Amino acid sequence: VESAVVGVRKPNPAIYQLGVDALQLPARECVVIGDSYSKDIVPAHEIGCKTIWLNVQGWEDTDRKAASVADLEINNFASVIEGIEELGR
């Protein structure tokens, strides 16, 4: 889903809903992997997707007091496959 084409930009959850709709799957069966907590993880979680947060230092301020809503948090992209498998169990 290209934001310039659909006219919706992150962090609007509607951009994730468009992706879910295009896949023709329930949101709970979709996994969003993102490196921006506020622009990827929070809005995808809001529509019911499972989320994997690639929490790498330097992208954004991650010094939050609140608990993460991400289903899984990883710190390197090499862990994505393992993370998806973990979410599927």
PAPATOR-745876 format. One record per residue: residue number from 0; residue in one letter; chain; x, y, z negated of N, C-alpha, C in turn. Coordinates in Angstrom, 3 decimals. Last residue first. Example, Ala and Ser with C-alpha at 12.3 -4.5 7.8 and 13.67 -1.06 7.14 Angstrom:
<rs>
[r 1,'s','A',[12.850,-2.250,-7.080],[13.670,-1.060,-7.140],[12.900,0.030,-7.870]]
[r 0,'a','A',[13.190,-5.690,-7.800],[12.300,-4.500,-7.800],[13.200,-3.300,-7.800]]
</rs>
This chain:
<rs>
[r 88,'r','A',[2.617,-19.747,-17.166],[2.386,-20.873,-18.109],[1.203,-20.611,-18.989]]
[r 87,'g','A',[3.082,-17.495,-15.713],[2.178,-18.499,-15.145],[1.870,-19.647,-16.092]]
[r 86,'l','A',[5.030,-16.129,-17.065],[3.667,-15.585,-17.087],[2.651,-16.596,-16.587]]
[r 85,'e','A',[7.233,-17.714,-16.366],[6.809,-17.627,-17.760],[5.371,-17.121,-17.862]]
[r 84,'e','A',[7.437,-17.168,-13.629],[7.149,-18.541,-14.066],[6.626,-18.545,-15.503]]
[r 83,'i','A',[8.124,-14.487,-13.802],[6.879,-14.875,-13.144],[6.476,-16.278,-13.571]]
[r 82,'g','A',[10.644,-14.757,-15.082],[9.547,-14.039,-15.711],[8.202,-14.389,-15.128]]
[r 81,'e','A',[12.156,-16.086,-13.168],[11.927,-16.731,-14.455],[10.733,-16.072,-15.163]]
[r 80,'i','A',[12.136,-14.027,-11.239],[11.557,-15.350,-10.947],[11.224,-16.084,-12.247]]
[r 79,'v','A',[13.475,-11.866,-12.651],[12.097,-11.766,-12.165],[11.466,-13.135,-11.939]]
[r 78,'s','A',[16.108,-11.718,-13.398],[15.193,-12.413,-14.308],[13.753,-12.446,-13.806]]
[r 77,'a','A',[17.442,-10.079,-11.676],[17.666,-11.521,-11.531],[16.716,-12.336,-12.403]]
[r 76,'f','A',[17.049,-7.509,-12.548],[16.147,-8.034,-11.527],[16.296,-9.538,-11.332]]
[r 75,'n','A',[17.130,-7.001,-16.066],[17.832,-7.155,-14.786],[16.926,-7.883,-13.805]]
[r 74,'n','A',[15.580,-6.856,-18.282],[16.547,-5.773,-18.091],[17.436,-5.973,-16.866]]
[r 73,'i','A',[12.028,-7.176,-18.884],[13.320,-7.719,-18.491],[14.287,-6.558,-18.287]]
[r 72,'e','A',[9.098,-7.938,-20.541],[10.103,-6.904,-20.311],[11.423,-7.583,-19.998]]
[r 71,'l','A',[5.693,-8.692,-19.999],[7.063,-9.163,-20.125],[7.999,-8.005,-19.825]]
[r 70,'d','A',[3.428,-7.254,-20.101],[3.339,-8.663,-20.485],[4.727,-9.255,-20.705]]
[r 69,'a','A',[3.419,-3.972,-21.479],[3.914,-4.926,-20.477],[3.784,-6.354,-21.001]]
[r 68,'v','A',[2.851,-2.180,-23.362],[1.715,-2.966,-22.888],[2.149,-3.996,-21.848]]
[r 67,'s','A',[4.943,-1.623,-26.215],[4.788,-1.747,-24.772],[3.550,-2.570,-24.439]]
[r 66,'a','A',[4.079,0.447,-28.987],[4.449,-0.852,-28.439],[4.166,-0.873,-26.939]]
[r 65,'a','A',[5.335,3.804,-29.460],[4.253,2.830,-29.294],[4.787,1.527,-28.704]]
[r 64,'k','A',[7.609,5.334,-29.243],[7.271,4.797,-30.564],[6.215,3.696,-30.449]]
[r 63,'r','A',[10.092,5.217,-26.721],[8.701,5.367,-27.131],[8.501,4.754,-28.503]]
[r 62,'d','A',[12.336,5.831,-24.780],[12.350,5.944,-26.234],[10.941,6.244,-26.727]]
[r 61,'t','A',[12.733,5.853,-22.141],[12.021,4.700,-22.673],[12.006,4.699,-24.193]]
[r 60,'d','A',[12.794,8.003,-19.536],[12.904,7.984,-20.985],[12.076,6.831,-21.543]]
[r 59,'e','A',[14.003,6.284,-16.621],[13.094,7.188,-17.324],[13.306,7.052,-18.814]]
[r 58,'w','A',[16.417,5.200,-15.612],[15.306,5.561,-14.734],[14.371,6.548,-15.393]]
[r 57,'g','A',[18.286,4.611,-17.667],[18.541,5.694,-16.743],[17.384,6.094,-15.858]]
[r 56,'q','A',[18.196,1.126,-18.002],[18.574,2.415,-18.560],[18.802,3.431,-17.450]]
[r 55,'v','A',[15.387,-0.729,-17.087],[16.802,-0.444,-16.885],[17.101,0.970,-17.344]]
[r 54,'n','A',[13.073,-2.856,-17.292],[13.492,-1.748,-18.142],[14.999,-1.577,-18.026]]
[r 53,'l','A',[10.758,-3.908,-15.522],[12.206,-3.943,-15.335],[12.750,-2.702,-16.039]]
[r 52,'w','A',[7.979,-5.414,-16.716],[8.689,-4.141,-16.730],[10.179,-4.379,-16.612]]
[r 51,'i','A',[5.373,-6.981,-15.342],[6.751,-7.229,-15.733],[7.481,-5.902,-15.600]]
[r 50,'t','A',[1.927,-7.645,-15.944],[3.012,-6.718,-15.639],[4.357,-7.218,-16.155]]
[r 49,'k','A',[-1.237,-8.462,-14.554],[-0.122,-8.822,-15.412],[1.054,-7.941,-14.997]]
[r 48,'c','A',[-3.976,-6.138,-14.227],[-2.870,-6.937,-13.678],[-1.914,-7.354,-14.781]]
[r 47,'g','A',[-5.971,-4.429,-15.156],[-6.024,-5.843,-15.504],[-4.946,-6.720,-14.909]]
[r 46,'i','A',[-5.819,-1.740,-14.919],[-6.791,-2.415,-14.046],[-6.813,-3.926,-14.245]]
[r 45,'e','A',[-3.851,-1.133,-16.819],[-5.203,-0.571,-16.966],[-6.233,-1.261,-16.085]]
[r 44,'h','A',[-1.547,-2.252,-15.759],[-2.168,-2.882,-16.930],[-3.618,-2.414,-17.080]]
[r 43,'a','A',[-1.014,-0.324,-13.847],[-1.318,-1.693,-13.419],[-2.004,-2.462,-14.549]]
[r 42,'p','A',[-0.458,1.960,-15.461],[-1.638,1.924,-14.589],[-2.005,0.518,-14.098]]
[r 41,'v','A',[1.885,0.958,-16.979],[0.647,1.422,-17.627],[-0.549,1.377,-16.668]]
[r 40,'i','A',[3.812,0.240,-14.925],[3.299,-0.706,-15.914],[1.967,-0.269,-16.502]]
[r 39,'d','A',[4.254,2.573,-13.219],[3.990,1.220,-12.728],[3.238,0.371,-13.756]]
[r 38,'k','A',[4.608,4.959,-14.572],[4.043,4.995,-13.223],[3.681,3.626,-12.661]]
[r 37,'s','A',[5.684,4.375,-17.112],[4.513,5.242,-17.009],[3.844,5.211,-15.634]]
[r 36,'y','A',[7.846,2.638,-16.498],[6.811,2.250,-17.454],[5.542,3.059,-17.222]]
[r 35,'s','A',[9.272,1.696,-13.612],[8.779,2.890,-14.296],[7.633,2.484,-15.211]]
[r 34,'d','A',[9.801,-0.612,-12.361],[10.881,-0.075,-13.186],[10.490,1.229,-13.869]]
[r 33,'g','A',[7.622,-3.493,-12.079],[7.978,-2.098,-11.898],[9.086,-1.653,-12.817]]
[r 32,'i','A',[5.476,-5.772,-10.755],[6.836,-5.633,-11.279],[7.255,-4.199,-11.026]]
[r 31,'v','A',[2.405,-7.187,-11.299],[3.078,-5.977,-10.849],[4.431,-5.919,-11.542]]
[r 30,'v','A',[0.598,-9.939,-10.320],[1.692,-9.481,-11.174],[2.324,-8.254,-10.533]]
[r 29,'c','A',[-2.748,-11.145,-10.379],[-1.693,-10.377,-9.716],[-0.652,-9.931,-10.736]]
[r 28,'e','A',[-4.854,-12.198,-11.685],[-4.003,-13.147,-10.982],[-2.857,-12.463,-10.242]]
[r 27,'r','A',[-6.295,-10.083,-12.650],[-5.606,-10.913,-13.645],[-4.689,-11.959,-13.008]]
[r 26,'a','A',[-7.589,-9.115,-10.372],[-6.407,-8.406,-10.895],[-5.616,-9.281,-11.856]]
[r 25,'p','A',[-8.458,-11.645,-8.012],[-8.760,-10.925,-9.247],[-7.473,-10.277,-9.770]]
[r 24,'l','A',[-7.766,-10.908,-4.541],[-7.594,-11.724,-5.733],[-8.093,-10.940,-6.937]]
[r 23,'q','A',[-7.287,-9.640,-2.101],[-8.542,-10.365,-2.336],[-8.412,-11.381,-3.466]]
[r 22,'l','A',[-5.274,-7.978,-1.437],[-4.927,-9.381,-1.655],[-6.153,-10.271,-1.816]]
[r 21,'a','A',[-6.652,-5.586,-1.395],[-6.069,-6.083,-0.153],[-5.703,-7.563,-0.256]]
[r 20,'d','A',[-7.240,-5.304,-4.133],[-8.330,-5.499,-3.168],[-7.809,-6.074,-1.852]]
[r 19,'v','A',[-4.655,-4.854,-5.091],[-5.411,-6.027,-5.552],[-6.529,-6.340,-4.554]]
[r 18,'g','A',[-4.141,-2.404,-3.818],[-3.306,-3.574,-3.566],[-4.003,-4.868,-3.946]]
[r 17,'l','A',[-6.113,-0.801,-4.970],[-6.106,-0.999,-3.521],[-5.266,-2.220,-3.138]]
[r 16,'q','A',[-5.233,-0.841,-7.611],[-6.503,-1.490,-7.275],[-6.601,-1.731,-5.773]]
[r 15,'y','A',[-2.968,0.727,-7.398],[-2.814,-0.698,-7.713],[-4.087,-1.471,-7.385]]
[r 14,'i','A',[-4.187,3.134,-6.884],[-3.247,2.607,-5.893],[-2.982,1.116,-6.134]]
[r 13,'a','A',[-5.696,3.625,-9.174],[-6.392,3.277,-7.933],[-5.445,2.716,-6.882]]
[r 12,'p','A',[-4.133,4.584,-11.244],[-4.372,3.141,-11.172],[-5.046,2.698,-9.871]]
[r 11,'n','A',[-1.740,6.969,-10.565],[-3.165,6.702,-10.464],[-3.388,5.197,-10.326]]
[r 10,'p','A',[0.901,7.921,-10.784],[0.472,6.807,-11.616],[-1.031,6.518,-11.571]]
[r 9,'k','A',[1.026,7.092,-7.373],[1.272,6.688,-8.753],[1.374,7.944,-9.604]]
[r 8,'r','A',[-1.536,8.397,-5.187],[-0.142,8.279,-5.640],[-0.089,7.739,-7.069]]
[r 7,'v','A',[-3.388,8.151,-2.249],[-3.389,7.948,-3.697],[-1.948,7.722,-4.125]]
[r 6,'g','A',[-3.547,8.062,0.513],[-3.866,9.308,-0.185],[-3.981,9.188,-1.692]]
[r 5,'v','A',[-2.812,6.019,2.179],[-4.089,5.887,1.464],[-4.476,7.126,0.678]]
[r 4,'v','A',[-0.357,6.950,3.236],[-1.415,6.482,4.125],[-2.771,6.490,3.421]]
[r 3,'a','A',[1.233,7.568,1.096],[1.006,8.601,2.108],[-0.131,8.232,3.052]]
[r 2,'s','A',[1.361,5.091,-0.279],[0.625,6.224,-0.849],[0.326,7.313,0.178]]
[r 1,'e','A',[0.823,2.002,1.031],[1.665,3.188,1.178],[0.867,4.413,0.739]]
[r 0,'v','A',[0.864,-1.167,0.000],[0.000,0.000,0.000],[0.910,1.229,0.000]]
</rs>
